[in-house]
């Protein structure tokens, strides 16, 4: 039961990671990502 509960916590995170990598792989978003990281770094 504890394993199931921890899996329930982990799964949404995994899913979010997958979505993130999908987004990062698209070229236009890659450009945006670079821009935003440059802005945040000053």
C-alpha positions, 0 to 999 in steps of 0.5 A, spaced: 500 500 500 505 504 501 508 503 495 502 504 491 501 511 495 509 513 493 507 511 486 501 515 486 506 521 488 511 519 483 507 518 477 504 525 476 512 528 476 514 523 471 508 525 466 510 532 467 517 531 466 515 527 459 511 533 457 517 538 459 522 534 454 517 534 449 516 541 449 523 542 450 524 538 443 520 543 439 525 548 436 521 554 437 520 552 444 528 551 444 529 558 442 524 561 447 527 557 453 534 560 451 531 567 451 528 566 458 534 563 461 538 568 458 533 573 461 533 570 468 541 570 468 541 577 467 
